[in-house]
Amino acid sequence: MRRWIFERHCHPISAWSRWATTPLLLVPVWTRRWRWAVPIAAWLAINPVVTPPPRDNNSFATRAIRGEEIWMTRPTSDTALTVLGIVGGTALISALIAAWRRSGTGATAGTALSMTITLLAWRRYAHIWEANQSGR
């Protein structure tokens, strides 16, 4: 099942659209209209499986998500990814807290930092996939 999901989630449209919707996580918190959480959660749940498998591995996002799947089999193998995960998660939590306080600057900064760290993690995941392909 995991393989089937990752095979679709590594399509560039799936990966990039999920990344781009990160700011939507703040909407229910900022507005205090919790009903917004339902369509956002539904989107995040179906996003990885609504696209077909990619035709090739040319896209950075495809290589990154394929590398993430490899990394998930041994998550302690890359300390930098662990650190990136902690920092990125902390940034997103701080963005949610800022959204609750209705601090536009804090919410924007936390979200931007979280999304940037996601891209840094994707770069490392892509390197994992590329190394795996070349047998290193």
C-alpha positions as protocol buffer text, in pm:
chain_id: "A"
residue {
  index: 1
  type: MET
  ca { x: 0 y: 0 z: 0 }
}
residue {
  index: 2
  type: ARG
  ca { x: 277 y: 246 z: 93 }
}
residue {
  index: 3
  type: ARG
  ca { x: 451 y: 179 z: -238 }
}
residue {
  index: 4
  type: TRP
  ca { x: 130 y: 246 z: -432 }
}
residue {
  index: 5
  type: ILE
  ca { x: 80 y: 579 z: -250 }
}
residue {
  index: 6
  type: PHE
  ca { x: 440 y: 693 z: -297 }
}
residue {
  index: 7
  type: GLU
  ca { x: 430 y: 599 z: -666 }
}
residue {
  index: 8
  type: ARG
  ca { x: 151 y: 852 z: -715 }
}
residue {
  index: 9
  type: HIS
  ca { x: 268 y: 1112 z: -464 }
}
residue {
  index: 10
  type: CYS
  ca { x: 603 y: 1142 z: -642 }
}
residue {
  index: 11
  type: HIS
  ca { x: 422 y: 1294 z: -942 }
}
residue {
  index: 12
  type: PRO
  ca { x: 537 y: 1659 z: -952 }
}
residue {
  index: 13
  type: ILE
  ca { x: 181 y: 1792 z: -945 }
}
residue {
  index: 14
  type: SER
  ca { x: 107 y: 1598 z: -626 }
}
residue {
  index: 15
  type: ALA
  ca { x: 429 y: 1695 z: -450 }
}
residue {
  index: 16
  type: TRP
  ca { x: 428 y: 2062 z: -545 }
}
residue {
  index: 17
  type: SER
  ca { x: 56 y: 2116 z: -483 }
}
residue {
  index: 18
  type: ARG
  ca { x: 82 y: 1960 z: -139 }
}
residue {
  index: 19
  type: TRP
  ca { x: 384 y: 2181 z: -58 }
}
residue {
  index: 20
  type: ALA
  ca { x: 204 y: 2491 z: -190 }
}
residue {
  index: 21
  type: THR
  ca { x: -101 y: 2429 z: 28 }
}
residue {
  index: 22
  type: THR
  ca { x: 100 y: 2447 z: 352 }
}
residue {
  index: 23
  type: PRO
  ca { x: -30 y: 2799 z: 430 }
}
residue {
  index: 24
  type: LEU
  ca { x: -387 y: 2664 z: 426 }
}
residue {
  index: 25
  type: LEU
  ca { x: -311 y: 2480 z: 750 }
}
residue {
  index: 26
  type: LEU
  ca { x: -330 y: 2816 z: 924 }
}
residue {
  index: 27
  type: VAL
  ca { x: -675 y: 2912 z: 792 }
}
residue {
  index: 28
  type: PRO
  ca { x: -889 y: 2731 z: 1054 }
}
residue {
  index: 29
  type: VAL
  ca { x: -665 y: 2855 z: 1334 }
}
residue {
  index: 30
  type: TRP
  ca { x: -655 y: 3217 z: 1213 }
}
residue {
  index: 31
  type: THR
  ca { x: -1028 y: 3237 z: 1140 }
}
residue {
  index: 32
  type: ARG
  ca { x: -1133 y: 3012 z: 1430 }
}
residue {
  index: 33
  type: ARG
  ca { x: -1372 y: 2852 z: 1187 }
}
residue {
  index: 34
  type: TRP
  ca { x: -1288 y: 2489 z: 1244 }
}
residue {
  index: 35
  type: ARG
  ca { x: -1509 y: 2369 z: 961 }
}
residue {
  index: 36
  type: TRP
  ca { x: -1228 y: 2481 z: 727 }
}
residue {
  index: 37
  type: ALA
  ca { x: -1018 y: 2200 z: 871 }
}
residue {
  index: 38
  type: VAL
  ca { x: -1239 y: 1939 z: 701 }
}
residue {
  index: 39
  type: PRO
  ca { x: -1174 y: 2028 z: 334 }
}
residue {
  index: 40
  type: ILE
  ca { x: -807 y: 2102 z: 408 }
}
residue {
  index: 41
  type: ALA
  ca { x: -763 y: 1764 z: 580 }
}
residue {
  index: 42
  type: ALA
  ca { x: -951 y: 1594 z: 296 }
}
residue {
  index: 43
  type: TRP
  ca { x: -721 y: 1755 z: 40 }
}
residue {
  index: 44
  type: LEU
  ca { x: -410 y: 1652 z: 232 }
}
residue {
  index: 45
  type: ALA
  ca { x: -546 y: 1296 z: 257 }
}
residue {
  index: 46
  type: ILE
  ca { x: -633 y: 1252 z: -111 }
}
residue {
  index: 47
  type: ASN
  ca { x: -352 y: 1460 z: -262 }
}
residue {
  index: 48
  type: PRO
  ca { x: -93 y: 1180 z: -262 }
}
residue {
  index: 49
  type: VAL
  ca { x: -316 y: 947 z: -464 }
}
residue {
  index: 50
  type: VAL
  ca { x: -505 y: 1163 z: -716 }
}
residue {
  index: 51
  type: THR
  ca { x: -225 y: 1179 z: -971 }
}
residue {
  index: 52
  type: PRO
  ca { x: -92 y: 896 z: -1183 }
}
residue {
  index: 53
  type: PRO
  ca { x: 264 y: 771 z: -1143 }
}
residue {
  index: 54
  type: PRO
  ca { x: 512 y: 1009 z: -1310 }
}
residue {
  index: 55
  type: ARG
  ca { x: 633 y: 924 z: -1659 }
}
residue {
  index: 56
  type: ASP
  ca { x: 998 y: 974 z: -1566 }
}
residue {
  index: 57
  type: ASN
  ca { x: 1228 y: 1086 z: -1287 }
}
residue {
  index: 58
  type: ASN
  ca { x: 1333 y: 1418 z: -1440 }
}
residue {
  index: 59
  type: SER
  ca { x: 1147 y: 1636 z: -1191 }
}
residue {
  index: 60
  type: PHE
  ca { x: 1325 y: 1744 z: -873 }
}
residue {
  index: 61
  type: ALA
  ca { x: 1002 y: 1678 z: -679 }
}
residue {
  index: 62
  type: THR
  ca { x: 979 y: 1323 z: -816 }
}
residue {
  index: 63
  type: ARG
  ca { x: 1336 y: 1243 z: -713 }
}
residue {
  index: 64
  type: ALA
  ca { x: 1280 y: 1403 z: -373 }
}
residue {
  index: 65
  type: ILE
  ca { x: 967 y: 1203 z: -293 }
}
residue {
  index: 66
  type: ARG
  ca { x: 1130 y: 882 z: -418 }
}
residue {
  index: 67
  type: GLY
  ca { x: 1424 y: 958 z: -188 }
}
residue {
  index: 68
  type: GLU
  ca { x: 1188 y: 1022 z: 102 }
}
residue {
  index: 69
  type: GLU
  ca { x: 1042 y: 676 z: 52 }
}
residue {
  index: 70
  type: ILE
  ca { x: 1392 y: 525 z: 66 }
}
residue {
  index: 71
  type: TRP
  ca { x: 1478 y: 732 z: 374 }
}
residue {
  index: 72
  type: MET
  ca { x: 1162 y: 612 z: 552 }
}
residue {
  index: 73
  type: THR
  ca { x: 1304 y: 260 z: 555 }
}
residue {
  index: 74
  type: ARG
  ca { x: 1597 y: 385 z: 767 }
}
residue {
  index: 75
  type: PRO
  ca { x: 1504 y: 727 z: 910 }
}
residue {
  index: 76
  type: THR
  ca { x: 1802 y: 747 z: 1145 }
}
residue {
  index: 77
  type: SER
  ca { x: 2043 y: 718 z: 852 }
}
residue {
  index: 78
  type: ASP
  ca { x: 2062 y: 1094 z: 797 }
}
residue {
  index: 79
  type: THR
  ca { x: 2100 y: 1314 z: 1103 }
}
residue {
  index: 80
  type: ALA
  ca { x: 2059 y: 1631 z: 897 }
}
residue {
  index: 81
  type: LEU
  ca { x: 1712 y: 1519 z: 786 }
}
residue {
  index: 82
  type: THR
  ca { x: 1619 y: 1455 z: 1148 }
}
residue {
  index: 83
  type: VAL
  ca { x: 1733 y: 1806 z: 1239 }
}
residue {
  index: 84
  type: LEU
  ca { x: 1550 y: 1954 z: 940 }
}
residue {
  index: 85
  type: GLY
  ca { x: 1234 y: 1772 z: 1047 }
}
residue {
  index: 86
  type: ILE
  ca { x: 1256 y: 1906 z: 1400 }
}
residue {
  index: 87
  type: VAL
  ca { x: 1328 y: 2263 z: 1288 }
}
residue {
  index: 88
  type: GLY
  ca { x: 1060 y: 2253 z: 1017 }
}
residue {
  index: 89
  type: GLY
  ca { x: 803 y: 2113 z: 1258 }
}
residue {
  index: 90
  type: THR
  ca { x: 891 y: 2377 z: 1515 }
}
residue {
  index: 91
  type: ALA
  ca { x: 855 y: 2650 z: 1253 }
}
residue {
  index: 92
  type: LEU
  ca { x: 511 y: 2521 z: 1154 }
}
residue {
  index: 93
  type: ILE
  ca { x: 399 y: 2501 z: 1517 }
}
residue {
  index: 94
  type: SER
  ca { x: 520 y: 2858 z: 1571 }
}
residue {
  index: 95
  type: ALA
  ca { x: 324 y: 2964 z: 1261 }
}
residue {
  index: 96
  type: LEU
  ca { x: 11 y: 2801 z: 1403 }
}
residue {
  index: 97
  type: ILE
  ca { x: 62 y: 2976 z: 1738 }
}
residue {
  index: 98
  type: ALA
  ca { x: 115 y: 3306 z: 1556 }
}
residue {
  index: 99
  type: ALA
  ca { x: -203 y: 3243 z: 1355 }
}
residue {
  index: 100
  type: TRP
  ca { x: -393 y: 3184 z: 1679 }
}
residue {
  index: 101
  type: ARG
  ca { x: -259 y: 3516 z: 1807 }
}
residue {
  index: 102
  type: ARG
  ca { x: -339 y: 3670 z: 1468 }
}
residue {
  index: 103
  type: SER
  ca { x: 15 y: 3784 z: 1415 }
}
residue {
  index: 104
  type: GLY
  ca { x: 49 y: 3812 z: 1039 }
}
residue {
  index: 105
  type: THR
  ca { x: 424 y: 3858 z: 1057 }
}
residue {
  index: 106
  type: GLY
  ca { x: 476 y: 3556 z: 1282 }
}
residue {
  index: 107
  type: ALA
  ca { x: 241 y: 3335 z: 1083 }
}
residue {
  index: 108
  type: THR
  ca { x: 406 y: 3434 z: 755 }
}
residue {
  index: 109
  type: ALA
  ca { x: 760 y: 3393 z: 888 }
}
residue {
  index: 110
  type: GLY
  ca { x: 688 y: 3055 z: 1048 }
}
residue {
  index: 111
  type: THR
  ca { x: 515 y: 2924 z: 736 }
}
residue {
  index: 112
  type: ALA
  ca { x: 788 y: 3053 z: 505 }
}
residue {
  index: 113
  type: LEU
  ca { x: 1057 y: 2895 z: 722 }
}
residue {
  index: 114
  type: SER
  ca { x: 870 y: 2565 z: 735 }
}
residue {
  index: 115
  type: MET
  ca { x: 825 y: 2559 z: 357 }
}
residue {
  index: 116
  type: THR
  ca { x: 1190 y: 2651 z: 299 }
}
residue {
  index: 117
  type: ILE
  ca { x: 1304 y: 2372 z: 529 }
}
residue {
  index: 118
  type: THR
  ca { x: 1079 y: 2132 z: 341 }
}
residue {
  index: 119
  type: LEU
  ca { x: 1265 y: 2225 z: 21 }
}
residue {
  index: 120
  type: LEU
  ca { x: 1600 y: 2169 z: 194 }
}
residue {
  index: 121
  type: ALA
  ca { x: 1478 y: 1828 z: 307 }
}
residue {
  index: 122
  type: TRP
  ca { x: 1361 y: 1752 z: -47 }
}
residue {
  index: 123
  type: ARG
  ca { x: 1710 y: 1832 z: -171 }
}
residue {
  index: 124
  type: ARG
  ca { x: 1857 y: 1578 z: 70 }
}
residue {
  index: 125
  type: TYR
  ca { x: 1592 y: 1322 z: -23 }
}
residue {
  index: 126
  type: ALA
  ca { x: 1673 y: 1372 z: -391 }
}
residue {
  index: 127
  type: HIS
  ca { x: 2040 y: 1307 z: -313 }
}
residue {
  index: 128
  type: ILE
  ca { x: 1942 y: 986 z: -133 }
}
residue {
  index: 129
  type: TRP
  ca { x: 1746 y: 870 z: -438 }
}
residue {
  index: 130
  type: GLU
  ca { x: 2027 y: 964 z: -678 }
}
residue {
  index: 131
  type: ALA
  ca { x: 2287 y: 784 z: -464 }
}
residue {
  index: 132
  type: ASN
  ca { x: 2061 y: 479 z: -451 }
}
residue {
  index: 133
  type: GLN
  ca { x: 2029 y: 481 z: -830 }
}
residue {
  index: 134
  type: SER
  ca { x: 2403 y: 501 z: -883 }
}
residue {
  index: 135
  type: GLY
  ca { x: 2471 y: 232 z: -623 }
}
residue {
  index: 136
  type: ARG
  ca { x: 2661 y: 459 z: -385 }
}
